[in-house]
Amino acid sequence: MMRKLLHLLTGVAVGMVVGLMTTVPAFAEFNTEILRWNRAPLSIHLPIGQERYVWFPGRVQPGVPPDLVSKLRVQAVNDTIYLQASEPFETTRLPVRDLTNGDFYLFDITTSDNAPTTPVRVVNVTGNDEQAFIDDAKALGEEKANHGVGYLKLTRFAAQQSYAPERLIKQEPGIHAVPLPSAGEPVKGLLQNGPVDTVPVASWRGRNGFYVTSIRVRNRSTQSLVLDPRSAVGQWLTATFHHHGLAPAGEPGDTSTLYLISDRPFLEALVPWRG
């Protein structure tokens, strides 16, 4: 059984306790801006010629206004959009559709000389992501207690290695890759979450002795699946899915990544509890 379970998101960053402020910068060590979506349009300022990216609770699809096509590059990868302005433009409304439920987020995008390049995380306080926001705040103590390489930072690092464009991937002091003998080989019995294939991809170790392992999860059924981190079998400190669910096999979105943190190498944490 798990000794501890935290519901964390891809690209995780710790925010302030819910209710204190509407839009707040995250703690300095994570350098991420938190925007809370509560149906009011959110403002994002962009520098000229530098990319800024935005994380969402699920897979999204942006809609680019025609008058911005030549001025703003917008790319979407699963639950993240990448924005880069090539020239100044006036404040313009940018809609972003949540592909998991069909709802829309609205952003007022503009350029400014002193705009930050820090990542943005959108927290949907109109839905279930509110609890994830609270969980992240509670996990701050864990992060500081582990000298800056705690559960959140390890999970965020693994997510960046798995999904971020190569130009944005950076080496992180205090985290290094470790051998993963089962890499590329399917592991049976890891998830009790339905008919899914689970394949270990890579593993890293933080200087505090914790390991994070990324697992590719693919749906084998013709039905959509809701992913539950409590279904992971093994002695895991945390279990985090990059996406909340999987589309039917063969459709876009039928694959996600699971991030498992343990206090021992992956196979040692898995084997004694395998069914």
N, C-alpha and C positions, 0 to 999 in steps of 0.2 A: 504494500500500500504506500501511497505517497505520505511523506512526513509533512509536507507543506504544499499548498497549491495557491498560486497567484494567477489571476487572469490578466495577462499582459497583452498589449497590442504590438504589430509589426512596426519597427521604428520607434519603440517605446520611449517616452520621455515623461519625467515626473512633473506634474503640475501642482498648483496650489490647491488647498482643500476647497471642495465645491462650495459655492456661495460667497466666497470672499470677494471675488472680482469677476467681471465679465470677460475681459481679455487681459491675460497676464503673461509675462515672460516666464519660462520655466526656470528652475534653479540653474545657476551659472554653469555647473559642471555638465549639464546636458545641452545648454545653449539652444533650446527649442522654444518657439512661441506657441502658446496654447490658445486656440480660438474656440469658444463654446457656441455651437449652433443652437439657437432657440427661435428659429424662423425669421429673425431679423438679419438682413444682409450683413456679411462680414467684410471688413476692409483689409486688403493686402496691398502693400506698397512694394514695388519692384525697382531694383537698380537697373541701369542700362548696361546691357552686355554681359550680365552675370545671372546664372541660373538660381532659381529658388524653388524648392519642392514642398509639396503639401501632402500630408498623410491623412487618410480618412478611415472610418471604422470598417469599411468594406470596399468592394470593387466599384469603381466609378468611371463615368464617361463625361468629359467636358464638352460644352458647346461653345465654339468660338464665334463671336459676332463678326460679320463680314468685314466691318471697317478695321478690325484688328488683325486680320489674316496676315498682312504684310509687315505688321509691327510687333506681333507677339507670337512666339513659338510655344505651342502647348502640346505636350506629350503625356499620355496616360499609360501607366504600367500597373495593372491590377488595382491596388488601393492607394496609388500615389500618382499625382500629376506634377509635371516639371514645367515651370514657367520661365521664359526668358524674353525680355523686351529688347528689341533691336534699336528702338528710337522712342522718344517721349510720346505719350498720348494722354488725353484727358480721361478722367475717371469713367470707366465703362463697366456695365453689368455683365458678369460671366456666370452662366448657369452650369452646374455640375450635377449630373444625374447619378443617384445611388442605384447601381444595377441589382442590388439584393432585394430592394423593395419598390423601386420605381420613383421614390421621392427625389426632390431636388434640393441642393444647396445653392445659395445665391451669394456671389462675391462682387464687391465693388473694387475693381483692379485699377491701379494707377501707377505712374512712375514718379520717382522723386530722387533728388541728388543724394540724399542721406538715407535711402532705403536700406534696410538690413538684408543680408543674404542668408540669415539663419533659417532652418527648416521650420515649417508650420505643422502643427498637429490639430486637426479638427475633431472636437468632441461633441457628439450629438446628445445634448442633454434633454432632447424630447423623447429619447428612446433608451434602450438598455445600455448604451455606452456610458451613461452616467455612473453606473456602478464600477465600470472599468476605470473611470477617472478617479473615483474614490480609492480603488485598490492601488492605483499608481501612487497616490499621495501617501498611503500607508506604507508603501514599499520604500519610501525615501530613507527611513531609518535603516533598513536592510542594506541599502546601497552605501550609505556613509560608513556603516559598521564594517564593511568589507573593503575599505580603503579605495573606493571609487571603481572597483571591478566586481560589483555585486550582480544580483540576478538581472536587474534591468539593463545594465550596461552590456552584460554578456549576451542577453537576448537581442538587444538592439544591434550589437555587432554582428551576430549570426544572420540577422535579417538583412542587414546591408550587404553582407557577403553573398547572400542568396539572390537578392532582387535588385540592388542598386546598379545603375550603369557603371561600367568599369572605370570611367573617369572619376567617379565619386567614391570609389572604394579606397579606403585609407588603412594603413597599418595602425593598430592601436597599442600603445605602450602597455605592457602588462598582460597582453593576450597573445598566445601563439598557437599555431596549429599543432595537433598531436596525431599520431598514427591512428587510423580507424580500420582495423582488419576486416570489418564487415562492409566497408564502403562499396556501394554498387550492387550489393547482394540483398535480395528481399529478406526481410525478417518477419517470421510468422509469430502471431500471438502478442504483438506489441500493442495493438489497439483493439478494444472491444467496442468498436464504434460502427460495426456493419461491415459489409464486403469491401474492404479497401486493401490496396497494396502499400506496404511501407518499406522504403529503401533508405538506409543511412547514406548520407552524402559526404559530410565532413564533420570534424570535431575540433574544438579548441579548448585550451586550458587557461584560466586566469591566474594571476600571481597569488591569489588567495587560495588556490587549490581546487576551485570549482571547475567543472567541465560543462560545456554546452555543445550539444550535438544536433545537427539539422537533419531532419528526416523527410524525404519526399513522400507525400501521401496522395494516392490516386484512387478515385472512385471506380469500382468495377461493376457497379449496378446501374440499372436504367432509371433509378430514382435519385432525386436530390438527397443529400445527407447533411444533417446538422452535426457539427463537430463538437465534442465535449472533451476537454482536457482530462477530466476525471476518468476517462476510459483507458488512459495509458497505463500499461502494466509494467511495474518495475519500481525501484527505489529512487524516485525523482523528487528533487526539491521543488521544481516548478515544471509545468508543461504548458506550452503556449502555441496555439495555431496561428498561422499568418492570416488566415481567413476564417470566418465563422462557419462556413459551410462549403459543400462541394456540389457542383452541377453534375447531372447524369454523365456517365462514361461516354467519352467521345465528343462532348460539348465543351466550348470554352469555359474554363473555370472548374474543370473536373479534377484539378490537381492543386494542392497547397503544400505548405511546409510546416512541420512540427518542430519546435525547439524544446529540447529536453535538457534541463540542468541537473547535474548530479555531483556528489562529492567524491566520485570515483569514475574510472573510465567507463564508457558506454556499455560494453559487454558485461562488465562486472556488476553494474547497476541493474542490468536486464536479466541475466541468466537465472539467478535464484528464484525469480518470481514468474518465469515463463510457464504458461499452461500447456 
